[in-house]
Amino acid sequence: MAGGRPSWVAVAATAVAAVTLLPVLVVVGAALTADPGATARFLLRPRVAELLGNTVALVVLSGAACLVLGTGAGWLVERTALPLRGLWRVLLVAPLAVPAFVNSYAWVSLRPGTDGLAGAVLVTTLSYFPFVFLPVAAALRGLDPALEESARSLGLRRGAVFVRVVLPQLRTATLGGLLLVTLHLLAEFGALELIRFPTFTVAILEQYDTSFTGASAEVLAVVLVTLCLGLLALEQAARGRARYARLGAGTRRRAEAVPLGRWTAPALAAVAGLVGLALAVPLGSLVRWLGADDDAFSETASDAAALVPAALTTVGLAVTAAAVTVLAAFPVAWLVTRRRGRAAALVERATYVASSLPGVVVALALVTLTVRNVPALYQSSALLVTAYVVLFLPRAVVSLRAALAQAPPELAEAARALGVGPWGALLRVVVPLALPGALAGFALVLVATSTELTATLLLAPTGTRTLATGFWSASASLDYAAAAPYAALMVALSAPLIWLLLRRPDEEVRR
């Protein structure tokens, strides 16, 4: 170990980044083979400008809404005397158990006029704000209250303390959550297709439907990659180089809850309203779908030959993909938190790029690679798991990065000074500190893979059916009752993961 970093980390992290970049290279290569004049004329079409405007507007508006709602809800739950804080903490994370396309389907069935930019911002915000709430809430629980007490003793009011002391400490958490939100917005298809809001991802899928190998889709995908690179550059600049770990464990106590006083009722109404819109609407719609047509429901729900194998296949693929993804994310997160240089930043950024692409683009790129180079992998579960890792690696990287950022490297160095070997220091010091982040990343990837749609439709071995593909097949014909059992099982399988996301051992002492 040199400088607290095992020598294998850089090699492993670079290998992971290289694998995730393979689909991007295939897409860029295909786009470069197109006729330059035709490409230029295609990009200058008014339709492309419309898609660009829609995509940017969605990212800006929904990202900002998720940032405000996630941070505000996190502060209310963790730092104020809000009644029933434990219950609200669970309910504010629970929307992650509802797939975005199920949420969209619920709103469309409840209000058929839910469409356009307003509908897209509504549905995506309600689906993705927990990505900001979760790390912000965890960071607030772990902050040393002595920092805020010192600021108060110097004469700062509560509002100034929050802005000048608390918010800077939340930078890693808020930016990491916001990055996940924006990457999901760039790649979202199912929810936006149901709302009929065209973005680059929706247009790419339409191009592939028109021409399976059309160059137009690759050109649009390259534009999407360019947008992703811009977002990554902005996030890197905003994150800065500040350090948030410290050697001491602090006071090992929670901050004193801020009394809300006359704001208690409005705060409760705001949190309850957010939970109602994000959770009660889709779950209520599910209940209504299940009872909408007894015959259709009985036919689908009683068909164990369809539902049970789909559920077992979904769980098997999701658990495997989540475990592999967390293992792949560890060297990347370690490298970027222990070696703050341009090379480490480039490796981390590379793992994010492919996740901004629609699942079908990544899937087709992997099909191209395997058919040309490793035909035995085509139509295999291993290829599907690889696609999941490429698409959802940022979820695990962000979670592990936040945990390792608060784990001071001096602890591992002290263990080495006491005679512990590199692997011993890694297993006995680093892994326990990173375990909460690893569990959170595992749960986030598990939820994503169990509900992934487009890549699964293309890469799943012949005869393989998951809950997401079963739901989509029924929803395509607007068969609410037939789709409901699949959606209900997806939610039921994802719900226990909320406990795993909230179970953060030793949060108060991880610093």
N, C-alpha and C positions, 0 to 999 in steps of 0.2 A: 504494500500500500504506500502510495506516495502522496503526501499532502492530504491524508485522510481519505484517499480515493483508491479502491482496488484497480489494478492495471487493466483488468478485463472489462471494466465498465464502459470505457470509451469505445472499445471494439464492439461490444454487445449493443450499445445505444446506436452506433453508426449502422450496424447491420439491421436493426429494427427500422430505423429511418429509411434505409435503402429499400426494404421490402414495401413500406407504405408508399414510397414514391414510384414504384413500378407502374401502377395504374395511371398515374399522372403522366409519366413518360410515354406510355402507349397512346394516351389521348392527345398529347401535344404532338407526338410524331405523326399521328393520323391527320391532325389538323394542318401540319406543315406540308403534307403531301398534296393537299388540295390546291387547286388553281388560285394563285394570289389575286388575280383580278376578280374571280368569282367570289372569293372570300371577302374582299373589300366591298364589293357590291352588296353582299349579304349583310355585312356588319353595318352598312350605312342605311339599311332599310328602316323605315319608321317603326316597324314591329320590334326590331331589336332595341331601339331607343325606348320604346314602351316597356319592354321586359326589363331593361336596365333600371328605368325609373321605378317600376313596381318593386323590384328586388331591393333596391337601395331604400326606398320608402319603408318597406316592411322591416328591414334590418334596423333602421334608425328608430322607427316608432315603437315597434315591439321590443327591441333591445332596451330602449330607454324606459319603457313601461315595466319591463321585468326588473331592471336595475332599481327603480324607485320602489316598486311593490316588494321585491325581495329584501331590500335593505330596510325599508320601513317596517315591514312585518317582523323581520329579525330583531330589530331594536325593540319593538313593542313587546315581543314574546320574551326576550332574554334580559332586557334592562329596565322594564317598567313593572309596576304592580298590577298588571293586567290580570283580571280574574281568570281562572282556569288556564293558566299558561301552559301546563303540561298537555292538556287536551288540544289547544290551538297549535302547539308545536307538531303534534302528530298530524292534525288535519291539514296543515299548510304544506307538509311534505307529501301527503297522500295523493295529490293530483299526478305525481309521477307514475302511479300505478295505472293510470288511464292513458292509453295510447292517444297521440294527437289526432289520428284519423278517426278514432272512436269519439273523441270529444267533438270533432268537427261534425261527424255524422249526427251526434246528439243535438247540436245546435241547429243544423239544417232541418232535422225532423221536427224540432220544436218550433223554429221560426224559419220557414222556407225562404224568407227574404234575407237571411244571413249570407251575404256574399260581398264581393269587392274588397277594397283595402280595409274598410272598417271591420268587416267580418273576419278577415285574415288576421288583423292585429288583435282582435278580441280573442279568437280561438288560440292563436299561438302564444299570446301572453299568458292566458290561463293555463296552458299546457306546460310552459317552460319557466315561469317565474320561480318555481322551487329550485331550479339550478342555481339561482342567486341566493335565495333564502337559506338553503342548506349550509353552504360554506360560511355565509355571514353569521348565521346563528351560532355555528360551532366556534367561529373566531371570537364572537362576543362573549361566549361562555368561558373562553380561555384567556381573555385579556386580564392583565394584572390591574386590579382596581387602584393600586397605589399610584399609577401614572395619572389617573383622572383626579384622585384626591390631591396629588401634588399641584396639579393645574388649578384646582379649586382653591387651594390654600394661597395661591398666588393672585387670586382675585378674579379669575375667569368665571363667567356665568356658565350654566349648564349647556346652553346652546353653543357657546364658544368652545367649551371643552369637547363637545361632540365633533365639531368641525375641525378643530386644530389638533386634537389628541386621538379621538376614537377613529374617525374616518381614515387618517393615514395608516393606522394599524390594520384597517380592513381592506387595504388596497389589493393585496394578493387574493383575498377571498372574493371581493367584488369583481375584479377583472377576470379572475379564473371562471367564475360563474357566468359573467357576461360573454366571455369567449365561447363557452359551451352553447349558450343561447344563440349567438350569431352563427356559429357553424351549423347548428340544427336548422336555423331559418334558411340558410343558403341551400341546404340539401333537402328540405321538406318537400314532399310530393303529395302524399295521401290526403292530408288535411286541406291543402290548398286546392287540390283537384276537386274535392267535394264542394268547396266553397266557390269554385270557378274563378279563382284569382290567379292569372297567369304570371309566373315568374320564370327565371331561366330554367329552373329544374323542371317545371311543368312543361315548358316548351321543348326541353331536351327529350323528355319522354314522348311527347307528341311526334318529334322528328324520328325517333326510333320506331314508333308505331307505323309511320309512313314509309320509312326506308330503314331496314334493320342495320345497315352499315353506312347510313348517310353521313357525309362529311359535315353537314350543317350542325348535327348534334355535337360533333367533336369541337367545332368552332365555338359553339355556345358554351361548351364545357370549359374551354380554355379561358373564355371571358369570366366564367365562374371562379376558376382557379386564380385569375388575376384579382378579382374582388377579395378572395380569401387572403391572398398575400398582402393586400392593403390593410385588411383588418388585423392580421398578425403583426404587421409593422406598427400599427397604432397601439395595439395592446402592449407590445414590447416597450414602446416609448413611454406609455403611461405607467407601466409597472416600475420602471426605473431600476436602480441597483441597491435600493435600501435593504437592510438586513432586519429581520423580524424575530430571529431567535436570540435567546439569551441563556446564560449559564445557570442562573438561579431559578429555583422553582417558584419564587415569589411568595406571596402570603398564603397561597393555597385556599383562597376564599373567593366567594362570588362578590361581585359589586353590589352595593346596596341598591335595591329596586327604587326607581324613580316614581314617586307618587303621581298619579294622573289627576286626582281631584275631579274637577268638573269635566275633564276630558275623558273620564272613564267610559261613559255611555257612548260618545262618538267613536272612541277607539274600539270598543266592543262591536259596534255596528259595522265599522269598516272591516275588521277582521272577519266577522261573520258573513258579511256580504261577499268578500273575496272567496271564502271557503264555499259559500253557496253557489257562486257562479262557476268556480273551478271544479267542484266535486259533486254538489247536489244535482246540478243540471245533467251531467252525463250519467250518474248513477240512477237518477230518477227516470231518465229516458230508457236506460237498460231495463228497469223494472217494468216500464210501460211496454217496451218491445216484447219482453218475455210473456206478457199477458195479452198482447194485441191479437194474437191468432193462435188459439189453443191447438188447433190441428197442426199448423205449421211448426209450432214449438215442440209439440209432442213428437212429431216425425223426426225433427232434427235432434232434440235433446235425448230421445230414447235410442238414437242410433249410436250405440257405444262403439261400433266398428269404425265410426268416423271421428267422434269427439275424443275418445280415450287415446287412441294412437296419436292423434294430432297433439294432444296435451303432452304425452310422453316424449314425442319427438321434439317438441318445443323446449321442454325442460332439459333434455339431454344436450341439444345443440347449445342452448343458452349457458348452461353450467360450464360446458367445455370451453366455449368461446370466452366467457368471463374469466376463467382461470388462466387461459393462455394470454389474454389481453393484459391482465394484471402483472403477470410475469414479464411480458414484453415491455410494459410501461416502467418497471422498476429501474432498470439502468438509465433510461432516458431522464426520469425524474431525479435520480441521484446525480447524474452528470450536470444537469442544469442548476441544481441547488448547491453543489460542491465546487464546481469549476465555472465561475462566472466569466466566461469569455465569449468571443464572437462565434467560435466553432461550436461550443456547447449550445448557444442560442440557436444556431442554424440547424443543429440536429433536432432540437425540440420543435422548432417551427416546421421542419420537414414532416414530422409525424402528424401535424394538424392539416396539411394541405389536402390530402385525399379525402378527409372526412367532410370537406365542403362539397364534394361531388355527390350527385345522386347515386343511390345504391346501384341502379341499373348501369350507370357508366362504369363504376368500379367493377361490377360483375362482368360486363362485356370485355373490359380490359383484361381481367384475369382469364376469361375464356380464350381470348386471343393468345395470351402468353402460354397457357397450358396446352392448347391445341398445337401450337407451333413447336413447343419445347418439351413438355412433359404430358403427353396425351393420357397417360394413366390417371392423372389427377382430374381430368375432365369428368363432370357429373359425379363428383365424390363429396362426401361430407367434409373432408379435409379442406377442399377448395372453398366451400361455403363458410367454414370457420375462419379461414384466412380472410375472406371478405369482411366478416364481422370484425375481426381484429383491426383491419385497415380503417373501417368506417368508425369504430367506436373507441379507438385507442386514446383520443384526447380526454375522454371521461375518466379513464384510469390515471393518465398522466397528471391532469389537473388535481385530482384528489391526492395522489401521492406527493406531488410537488408541494402542495399546501402543508402536508404533514411533515415532510422532510425540511421545509423552509423554517419550521419552528423547532427542529431538532438540531441543536448546536453541534457542529463537527468536532468541537473540542472534547466531547464525551468519548467519541471513538478514539481520538488521539490519546486521551488519558488511559483508556483500556489498553491500547498498544504499548504505552509507556510502562504499564504494570505487567507486561509480558504476554498479553493475549495476542494471538495471531490475527491476521487480517480477516479470515473467515469467522474466527471466534468473535471478534469485535463486531462484524457484520450481523451475526446471528444473535448475539447476546445484548447488543446495544442498539443498533440501527433498526433491525426488524421490529422489535417491540415498539419503538417510537413511531415507526411507519405503519404499524398494524391498523390503527383506526382509519388512516387514509386508504390503505389497501382494501379494507372491508367496504368502505364507502364506494371506492372505484369498482369493486366486484359487483356490488349491488346495482350501481348505475349501469354498468355494461350488461348485467343480467336482464334488467328491465328493457334495455334497448334491443338486445338480440332476440328476446322473446316476443317482441312486437315488430321486428323489422319485416318489411314487406317486399320492396322492389328487387333487392339482390336475392332474396329467398325465392321469389317467383322464377328467377332466371337460373340460379345455380343449384337449387335443391335437386338431389338425385331423383330420377324418374320414379314416380309413385310416392314421393315424400310430400306430406301435407302438414303444415303447421297451423296453429290457431289463427295467425295473422292472414295466411293465404286463404284459409277457410272463411274467415270473416269477409275478406275482400271479394271472394267469389260470390257470396250471398249479397253483399252490399251493391255489387255492380248491377244487379237486377232490382235494386231497391226493395229487397225482401227483408224487412226489418226483423220479423220474427225468426227467420232462419239465421240471420247474422247475430242475433242477440246471444245465443248460448256461447258462441266463440268469443264474443267480446266479454261476456261475464267471466269465462274461464281465464282470459288474459288478465283481467283485473284481479281475480281471486289468486292467481299464481304470483302476481306482482305485489299484492298487498303485504305479505310477510316481509318483503324486502324493505319496507318502510321502517320496520323495527330495526333491521340491520343498519340502515342509514342513520338512525337516531341513536343507536347504541354506540356511544363514543367513550370508551373507558379511559379514565385518567385524564380527561380533558383539562382539568385545572392544573395538572402538574406536568404537562407535556413540554412546557417551555423551560 
